[in-house]
Amino acid sequence: MMITLRNLEKSFKEVEIYKEVDYSFKENKLTCFLGPSGSGKTTLLNLIAGFDTDYKGDIISFGIDLKSLSKDELCDYRFNKIGFVFQNYNLLNGYTVLENVLMGINLNNNIKEREKIRRALDLLSSLKITDKKDQKVETLSGGQKQRVAIARALINKPDIILADEPTGALDEETSLEIMKILKEISKEKTVIVITHDENVSKFADEIIELENKNLVIKKLAKDDLIENKSEKNKSNWIKSKLNNKIENKISFKNFKIHFVKFVLVGIIIALGSASFVSALSLKDINKKAIKEFKEKNFYYNLCQIPIDEGTKKSPEDIINILKAKEGIKNIYYQYDLQNITLENNDKSYTIDYKTPTAIPKESLVYGTMPKEKEKEIAIAMNLTKRLVDNPKDILGKEINIKYKDKMGKTKEIKLKVSGLTNSKYQDFILSSDIEKEVYENYVKDGDKVKAIYFEISDFSKIPEIHKELKDSGLDVLTKSEDVKSFQNSFVRLIKLFTSIAYIILILGVSISSIMLYKISVERYSEVGILGAIGYSKRNISRIMFKESLYFSLISTVISFGLIFIISIIYKSQFGYGLELGMTSFIILILVNVSLTLGLTNLISFKLIKTETVKALRS
């Protein structure tokens, strides 16, 4: 006999279902296990199929004790020997009729693809459903779905057909058609049908029922003395393994079926990863912004120490302190100047007395401060009114500065007006190189030092050096407060955007996890179906892993698009985009791949590990 039960006992917790059952199913007969719902019929089917191995006694199938088989060997056993027909059909939605039937033979690598398709079409023809081969199964009627399920069960030519309430969801006429098909199949194969419908049992060669925890024969099959074809050696079983081509085909098909959901989840993960990488790039933006600000406002680095009667240290001591301080350069004395004349075309104005300008206290109204080696000058707004009618007209124009040197000779310098200041005095500012040139020509021995000029090399170190000089007892003038305010504003901005980015990332991961979990819940029956027709956990795992790779790829592509959009938004709002170098894109890829593969594999792990019976019930 193909399947024999020996002293079988099965319990669920404290409830005993079977006790000391001995029974052998007849070959090439239709055996009907009749009984009401909850009477243990499906339990027996699960035991015969190798879904449930928690029992006492022996189940001998094809001469092999099922308990001796590993989980992978049980998959091989189902693939080689068992065909399933379920009450609710258990077809794969999104797949066509032909694709569903081929799922029953995909694991057989000894048959070429063309032969598999021919075999499937022959079965569909014999079941009178060939015209539906390219139709999605969810669009079929109940009877058509059951015919597809029967074709899938037969395609790998198993020896046993297990039918679990095969007519339970069908009307009377369709039920009759399905049972006629199963009856015809039983001429060449062993068919075991579990049902509560006595009309179905009329097709049975043998009827069994459960009484007092044992199987009782209600109708005995006629002994036709058919030769026992049971195979006692499993070495000739075909190994249930997917080749790469079919594996790729199934995984891509599954991805297409769930494409919209995957894209939605991919967008959420991509938004989170792009925001995260954008936050990291903000540090580079901060450096760039400071660099640009420094280039535009280089005069923030220009500092001064006034020398007056209250100054406790001598100019020489101050110079020594400054020279000893790292990060300070271009140190020189500043002096008062007299009778400096500015000429613009036919207009001129003479400044009787000019003290060194306290640049850190000045601010620009228009233009820029004069730069070294550019021969530039910045003029106070109230002084330009002496030279032009409209102050802005003088910007970019050349003017002459005249003064008498220490020998009494008139010196003249031609300078371009680079900016206008808001000084309340009739004053002007020269770049340090021009100012030193004037002092060199003008200052005589014994002239009193009025201030000491110096520059701080590193813009970001201005507050720090200012404090150190103050602590040294020097009354130093710098733009320290402005620099601190500028830096603090950027730090706060970075913290704000970083916090938002992390929140988006966390929300993205949370929402994505929920959505991926919902997708996986919908796929429990899919995993159960594959397990029932012989797909091992490894087969299913490899399919889902490749789906994860497609998902990861599409999420990464979306994240690239999003980060460029974010960069454009930054540029429109702040004047500069994200610093997107190779490192940024590598991080973006790693974050996307880690999140997508991590989440999908974590969720899929539980899905794949679910027992076939539980998955089918889900």
C-alpha positions in Angstrom: 0.0 0.0 0.0 1.2 3.5 -0.7 0.2 5.0 2.7 -0.2 3.0 5.8 -1.0 4.2 9.3 0.4 2.0 12.2 -0.8 2.5 15.7 -1.2 6.3 15.0 -2.0 8.6 17.9 -2.5 12.3 17.6 -3.6 14.9 20.2 -3.9 18.6 20.5 -2.9 19.6 24.0 -5.3 17.5 26.2 -7.7 16.6 23.4 -7.0 13.2 21.8 -8.0 12.9 18.1 -6.6 9.6 17.0 -5.7 6.6 19.1 -4.1 3.3 18.0 -5.2 3.8 14.3 -4.2 1.1 11.8 -5.3 1.7 8.3 -3.9 1.4 4.7 -5.2 3.5 1.8 -6.0 1.6 -1.3 -4.0 2.3 -4.5 -5.7 3.8 -7.5 -8.9 4.2 -5.6 -10.9 7.2 -4.4 -11.1 7.0 -0.7 -13.5 9.4 1.0 -13.0 10.4 4.6 -16.5 11.5 5.6 -17.4 13.5 8.7 -18.6 16.8 10.1 -16.3 19.8 10.5 -13.9 19.5 13.4 -13.9 15.8 13.4 -10.2 15.5 12.6 -10.4 15.0 8.8 -8.0 17.8 7.9 -5.7 16.7 10.7 -5.2 13.4 9.0 -4.5 15.1 5.7 -1.8 17.3 7.3 -0.2 14.2 8.8 -0.2 12.3 5.5 1.2 15.4 3.7 4.0 15.7 6.2 2.9 19.1 7.4 2.5 17.9 11.0 5.1 15.5 12.4 4.0 15.8 16.1 2.3 12.4 16.5 3.0 8.9 17.9 3.1 5.7 15.9 4.1 5.5 12.2 2.9 6.9 8.9 4.5 4.8 6.1 4.4 6.4 2.7 5.9 4.6 -0.2 7.7 2.3 2.3 9.3 5.3 4.1 8.5 6.4 7.6 7.6 10.1 7.3 9.1 10.8 10.8 12.6 9.8 9.4 12.5 12.6 6.8 13.9 16.1 7.4 11.9 19.2 6.5 13.7 19.5 3.2 13.1 15.8 2.5 9.4 16.3 3.3 9.3 19.1 0.7 10.8 16.6 -1.8 8.2 14.0 -0.7 5.3 16.4 -1.3 6.8 17.6 -4.6 7.3 14.1 -6.0 4.4 12.2 -4.5 1.6 14.5 -3.4 -0.8 16.7 -5.4 -3.1 19.1 -3.5 -6.7 20.2 -4.2 -8.1 22.6 -1.6 -11.6 23.9 -0.8 -10.6 27.5 -1.3 -8.4 26.6 -4.3 -5.2 28.2 -2.9 -4.1 29.7 -6.2 -1.7 32.6 -6.5 -3.5 35.8 -7.3 -1.8 38.0 -9.8 -0.6 34.9 -11.8 -2.3 33.6 -14.9 -3.9 30.2 -15.1 -0.9 28.8 -17.0 1.6 30.3 -14.5 -0.3 28.8 -11.6 -0.3 25.3 -13.1 3.5 25.6 -13.9 4.2 26.4 -10.2 3.5 22.7 -9.6 6.4 21.6 -11.8 8.9 24.5 -11.6 11.0 22.6 -9.1 11.6 19.8 -11.6 14.9 20.7 -13.4 15.0 17.5 -15.3 12.3 18.7 -17.7 12.8 21.5 -20.2 10.7 24.6 -20.0 9.0 23.8 -23.4 8.0 20.3 -22.1 6.6 21.8 -18.9 4.4 24.3 -20.9 3.2 21.5 -23.2 2.3 19.3 -20.2 0.4 22.2 -18.6 -1.5 23.0 -21.8 -2.5 19.3 -22.2 -3.9 19.3 -18.7 -5.8 22.5 -19.2 -7.2 21.0 -22.4 -8.3 17.8 -20.7 -10.0 19.9 -18.0 -11.6 22.1 -20.7 -10.1 25.4 -19.6 -7.4 26.0 -22.2 -9.1 29.3 -23.3 -8.4 30.7 -19.9 -4.7 30.0 -19.9 -3.6 33.7 -20.0 -6.3 35.0 -17.7 -5.6 36.0 -14.1 -7.0 33.4 -11.7 -8.8 35.9 -9.5 -11.2 36.6 -12.5 -12.3 32.9 -12.8 -15.4 31.3 -11.4 -15.1 28.8 -8.5 -15.4 25.8 -10.8 -12.7 27.1 -13.1 -10.4 27.8 -10.2 -10.8 24.3 -8.9 -9.9 22.9 -12.4 -6.7 25.0 -12.3 -5.9 23.6 -8.9 -6.4 20.1 -10.2 -4.2 20.8 -13.2 -1.5 22.1 -10.8 -1.8 19.0 -8.6 -1.4 16.7 -11.6 1.3 18.4 -13.6 4.3 16.7 -11.8 2.6 13.3 -12.1 2.3 12.6 -8.3 1.0 9.2 -7.1 -1.4 10.6 -4.5 -4.0 13.4 -4.8 -5.1 14.9 -1.5 -8.4 16.8 -1.8 -9.5 18.9 1.2 -13.2 19.7 0.8 -12.7 20.1 -2.9 -16.4 21.0 -3.5 -17.0 22.9 -0.3 -17.1 26.3 -2.1 -18.9 25.1 -5.2 -22.5 24.9 -6.3 -24.1 21.4 -6.8 -23.6 21.3 -10.6 -20.0 22.4 -10.4 -19.3 20.0 -7.5 -20.6 17.1 -9.6 -18.2 18.1 -12.5 -15.2 18.3 -10.1 -16.0 14.9 -8.5 -16.3 13.3 -11.9 -12.8 14.6 -12.7 -11.4 13.3 -9.4 -13.1 10.0 -10.0 -11.5 9.7 -13.4 -8.1 10.6 -11.9 -8.5 7.8 -9.3 -8.2 5.2 -12.1 -4.5 5.9 -12.3 -3.8 7.5 -8.9 -4.7 7.3 -5.3 -7.2 10.0 -4.5 -8.0 10.9 -0.9 -11.0 13.2 -0.4 -12.0 14.6 2.9 -15.6 15.9 3.0 -18.7 16.4 5.1 -20.9 16.1 2.0 -22.5 12.7 1.6 -23.2 13.4 -2.1 -19.5 13.6 -2.6 -19.0 10.3 -0.8 -21.1 8.6 -3.5 -18.1 8.8 -5.8 -15.9 7.0 -3.3 -14.5 3.5 -3.8 -14.0 3.3 -0.1 -15.5 5.5 2.7 -14.0 5.9 6.1 -15.2 7.7 9.2 -13.8 8.6 12.6 -15.4 6.7 15.5 -14.1 6.5 19.0 -10.8 8.0 17.9 -10.3 5.3 15.2 -10.9 5.0 11.5 -13.9 2.8 10.6 -14.5 1.6 7.1 -18.1 2.4 6.0 -17.7 1.2 2.5 -15.0 -1.2 1.5 -13.3 -0.9 -1.8 -13.3 -3.9 -4.1 -9.9 -5.5 -4.1 -8.7 -5.4 -7.7 -5.4 -6.9 -6.8 -3.6 -4.0 -8.4 0.2 -4.2 -8.3 1.8 -2.3 -5.5 3.8 0.5 -7.1 5.1 2.0 -3.9 8.7 3.0 -4.0 10.7 2.1 -0.9 13.8 4.1 -1.9 13.6 7.9 -2.0 17.0 8.2 -3.8 15.2 8.5 -7.1 13.1 11.4 -5.9 13.6 14.7 -7.9 15.3 17.3 -5.7 12.9 20.2 -5.3 15.1 23.0 -6.3 14.5 26.2 -8.4 17.0 27.1 -11.1 18.1 30.7 -11.3 16.1 31.5 -14.3 12.8 30.4 -12.8 13.7 31.9 -9.5 14.3 35.3 -11.1 11.1 35.0 -13.1 8.9 34.2 -10.0 10.6 36.9 -7.8 10.2 39.5 -10.5 6.5 38.4 -11.0 5.9 38.8 -7.3 7.5 42.2 -7.3 5.3 43.3 -10.2 2.2 42.1 -8.4 3.1 44.1 -5.3 4.7 46.9 -7.3 2.5 49.8 -6.2 2.9 48.9 -2.5 6.7 48.4 -2.9 7.0 51.8 -4.6 5.0 53.5 -1.8 7.2 52.0 0.8 10.3 52.7 -1.3 9.3 56.4 -1.5 9.0 56.6 2.3 12.3 54.9 2.9 13.9 57.0 0.2 12.6 60.2 1.7 14.0 59.1 5.1 17.4 58.2 3.8 17.6 61.3 1.5 16.7 63.5 4.5 19.3 61.7 6.6 22.1 62.2 4.1 21.0 65.8 3.5 21.4 66.4 7.2 24.9 65.0 7.1 25.6 67.3 4.1 24.5 70.3 6.1 27.8 70.2 7.9 29.5 70.7 4.6 27.0 73.4 3.7 27.9 75.1 7.0 31.6 75.1 6.1 30.8 76.3 2.6 28.5 79.1 3.9 31.1 80.2 6.4 33.7 80.2 3.6 31.5 82.2 1.3 30.6 84.6 4.1 34.2 85.0 4.9 35.1 85.7 1.3 32.3 88.3 1.0 32.9 89.7 4.5 36.7 89.3 4.8 36.9 92.5 6.8 35.4 90.5 9.8 39.0 89.2 10.2 40.3 92.8 10.5 40.9 93.8 14.1 42.2 96.7 16.0 43.6 97.6 19.5 43.3 101.4 20.2 46.2 103.0 22.0 45.3 105.8 24.4 46.3 107.2 27.8 44.3 104.4 29.5 46.2 101.6 27.8 48.2 99.7 30.4 50.6 97.9 28.0 53.0 99.6 25.7 52.6 99.3 21.9 55.7 97.2 21.8 54.4 94.8 24.4 51.1 94.5 22.6 52.9 93.8 19.3 54.9 91.0 21.1 51.7 89.5 22.5 50.0 89.5 19.1 53.1 88.0 17.4 53.2 85.2 20.0 49.6 84.3 19.4 48.9 81.6 16.8 46.4 82.6 14.0 47.3 86.3 14.0 49.0 88.0 11.0 49.6 91.3 9.3 50.3 93.3 12.5 51.3 97.0 12.2 51.0 100.4 13.9 48.3 102.9 12.8 48.7 106.7 13.1 46.7 109.9 12.7 46.8 111.5 9.3 46.3 115.2 8.4 45.2 117.1 5.3 44.1 114.1 3.1 42.4 115.3 0.0 40.0 113.1 -2.1 39.4 114.2 -5.7 36.6 113.1 -8.1 36.7 114.8 -11.5 36.2 118.5 -10.7 35.2 118.0 -7.1 37.5 117.5 -4.1 37.3 117.5 -0.4 40.1 117.7 2.2 39.9 115.9 5.6 41.8 118.0 8.1 42.4 115.2 10.6 41.8 111.5 10.2 42.2 109.0 13.0 42.6 105.2 12.3 39.2 103.8 11.4 37.9 101.2 13.8 36.9 98.8 11.1 35.2 96.3 13.4 32.7 99.0 14.4 31.9 100.0 10.8 29.4 98.4 8.5 28.8 98.6 4.8 25.8 100.2 3.1 26.8 99.3 -0.4 29.5 97.3 -2.1 32.5 95.7 -0.3 35.4 96.6 1.8 38.7 97.3 0.0 40.8 94.2 -0.7 44.5 93.9 -0.6 46.4 94.3 -4.0 43.2 95.7 -5.6 43.9 99.4 -5.0 40.4 100.0 -3.5 38.8 102.4 -1.0 35.6 102.4 1.0 34.1 105.9 1.7 31.6 107.0 4.3 28.2 108.0 2.9 28.3 111.5 4.3 31.7 112.1 2.6 30.5 111.0 -0.8 28.0 113.8 -0.8 31.0 116.1 -1.0 32.1 114.4 -4.2 28.9 113.4 -6.1 25.3 114.2 -6.0 24.1 110.6 -5.8 26.4 108.5 -3.4 25.8 105.3 -5.3 27.2 106.9 -8.5 30.7 106.8 -7.1 30.8 103.0 -6.7 33.3 101.5 -9.0 34.6 104.9 -10.0 38.3 106.0 -9.6 39.2 108.8 -7.2 42.5 110.4 -6.3 43.9 110.6 -2.8 46.5 113.3 -2.2 48.7 113.9 0.9 52.1 115.3 1.8 54.8 112.9 2.9 57.2 113.4 5.7 59.5 115.2 3.3 56.7 117.7 2.4 56.3 116.2 -1.1 52.7 115.6 -2.5 51.9 112.0 -3.0 49.0 110.8 -5.1 47.2 107.4 -5.2 44.5 106.5 -7.7 42.0 104.1 -6.1 38.7 102.5 -7.1 35.7 103.0 -4.8 34.7 99.5 -3.7 32.0 100.3 -1.1 30.2 102.9 1.0 30.1 102.7 4.8 27.7 104.1 7.3 30.4 105.9 9.4 29.1 109.0 11.2 32.4 110.7 10.4 33.7 112.0 7.1 36.0 109.0 6.8 37.4 106.4 4.5 39.0 102.9 4.7 42.0 101.7 2.8 43.2 98.2 2.4 46.0 97.2 4.7 48.7 97.3 1.9 47.7 100.8 0.8 47.4 102.0 4.4 50.9 100.7 5.2 52.3 102.4 2.1 50.7 105.7 3.2 52.1 105.4 6.8 55.6 104.5 5.4 55.6 107.8 3.4 53.8 109.9 6.0 54.9 108.9 9.5 57.9 110.6 11.0 60.0 109.5 14.0 58.3 110.4 17.2 54.7 110.2 15.8 52.5 108.7 18.3 50.9 105.3 17.7 47.1 105.6 17.8 46.2 102.0 17.2 47.5 98.5 16.3 46.0 96.7 13.3 46.0 92.9 12.9 44.1 90.2 11.2 42.9 86.8 12.5 43.5 84.1 9.9 40.7 81.7 10.8 37.2 83.2 10.6 35.9 80.6 13.1 38.6 81.4 15.6 37.7 85.1 15.9 35.5 84.7 19.1 38.2 82.4 20.7 41.1 84.8 20.0 39.0 87.8 21.0 38.4 86.2 24.4 42.1 85.3 24.8 43.2 88.8 24.1 40.6 90.3 26.4 41.8 87.9 29.1 45.3 89.3 28.5 44.1 92.7 29.4 43.9 94.2 25.9 41.0 96.4 24.8 40.6 94.6 21.4 38.0 95.5 18.7 36.8 92.6 16.6 33.6 91.3 15.0 33.5 88.6 17.6 29.8 89.0 18.5 28.7 89.1 14.9 30.7 86.0 14.1 29.3 84.1 17.2 25.8 85.2 16.1 26.4 84.0 12.6 27.9 80.6 13.8 25.1 80.1 16.3 22.4 80.7 13.7 24.0 78.1 11.5 24.4 75.6 14.3 20.7 76.1 15.3 19.7 75.6 11.7 21.8 72.5 11.3 20.3 71.1 14.6 16.8 71.9 13.4 17.3 70.2 10.0 19.2 67.3 11.5 16.4 66.7 14.0 13.8 66.9 11.3 15.9 64.5 9.1 16.1 62.0 12.0 12.4 62.3 12.7 11.6 61.7 9.0 14.0 58.7 9.0 12.5 57.2 12.1 8.9 57.9 10.9 9.9 56.5 7.5 11.3 53.3 9.0 8.2 52.9 11.3 5.7 53.5 8.5 7.7 51.3 6.1 7.8 48.5 8.7 4.0 48.6 9.1 3.4 48.7 5.4 5.9 45.8 4.7 4.3 43.8 7.5 0.9 44.3 6.0 2.2 43.2 2.7 3.7 40.1 4.3 0.5 39.3 6.2 -1.3 39.2 2.8 1.4 36.7 1.6 1.0 34.1 4.3 -1.3 32.0 2.1 1.2 32.4 -0.8 4.0 30.9 1.4 1.6 28.1 2.5 0.7 27.3 -1.0 4.4 27.1 -2.1 5.2 24.9 0.9 2.3 22.6 0.2 3.5 21.9 -3.4 7.0 21.2 -2.3 8.9 24.5 -2.2 11.4 24.4 0.7 12.0 27.3 3.1 15.3 27.9 1.2 13.5 28.1 -2.2 11.0 30.6 -0.8 13.7 32.5 1.0 15.7 33.0 -2.2 12.6 34.2 -4.1 11.8 36.8 -1.4 15.5 37.9 -1.1 15.5 38.7 -4.8 12.3 40.6 -4.4 14.0 42.6 -1.7 16.9 43.3 -4.1 14.4 44.8 -6.6 12.8 46.7 -3.8 16.1 48.0 -2.6 17.1 49.1 -6.1 13.9 51.0 -6.8 14.1 52.7 -3.3 17.7 53.7 -4.0 16.8 55.1 -7.4 14.0 57.1 -5.8 16.3 58.4 -3.1 18.7 59.7 -5.7 15.9 61.7 -7.3 14.7 63.0 -3.9 18.1 64.1 -2.8 18.6 66.1 -6.0 15.2 67.7 -5.4 16.2 68.5 -1.8 19.4 70.0 -3.1 17.4 72.2 -5.5 15.1 73.3 -2.7 18.1 74.2 -0.5 19.6 76.2 -3.4 16.5 78.2 -3.9 16.1 78.9 -0.2 19.7 79.4 0.9 21.5 80.1 -2.3 23.6 76.9 -2.3 22.7 73.2 -2.7 23.9 70.2 -0.9 27.5 69.1 -1.1 26.8 65.8 -2.9 30.1 64.1 -3.4 30.9 60.4 -3.9 30.8 59.9 -0.1 27.3 61.3 0.1 26.1 58.9 -2.6 27.8 55.9 -1.0 26.2 56.7 2.3 22.8 57.1 0.6 23.2 53.7 -1.1 24.3 52.0 2.1 21.4 53.6 4.2 18.8 52.6 1.5 20.2 49.1 1.1 20.5 48.5 4.9 16.9 49.7 5.5 15.2 48.0 2.6 17.0 44.7 2.9 17.1 44.8 6.7 13.3 45.5 7.0 12.2 43.1 4.3 14.4 40.2 5.5 13.5 40.8 9.1 9.8 40.7 8.2 10.2 37.9 5.7 12.1 35.7 8.2 9.0 35.3 10.3 6.9 34.8 7.2 9.1 32.1 5.8 9.5 30.3 9.2 5.7 30.0 9.5 4.5 26.4 9.3 2.8 25.5 6.0 -0.5 24.7 7.7 -0.6 27.9 9.7 0.3 29.9 6.6 -2.5 28.3 4.6 -5.0 29.1 7.4 -3.9 32.7 7.3 
